[in-house]
Amino acid sequence: MSLPNCPKCNSEYVYEDGEMLVCPMCAYEWSATIGAAEEADNVVRDANGNELQDGDTIVIIKDLKVKGATNSLKKGTKVKNIRLIADGDHNIDCKIPGFGAMSLKSEFVKKA
């Protein structure tokens, strides 16, 4: 049985680790049961597993410290009109009232 190439770096040196597929070249892990189609499309999901799209409204679910700022982002802050990005580990670009432009990780937000 041949394993698929890595969806991130297209490496052929993919191996199985339980139910997960792992790429040793870029350390990317993905589920063998979900399939590479969803992973390759860069589906962004919130902390509850809901799919996020450009223009959605989200709510921050945890107090987040902001580097270089005196205040932190408070739990329950509502952010409107988000933009999804594919590069890097922060996959949401947005403008937060009182803070300005910011990048967030989808694991710290939920869809409103």
Secondary structure, DSSP 8 states (H G I E B T S, - for coil): ------TTT--S--EEETTEEE-TTT--EEETTT-HHHHHTT--B-TTS-B--TT--EEE-S-EE-TT-SSEE-TT-EE-S-EE--SSS--EEEEETTTEEEEE-GGGEEE-
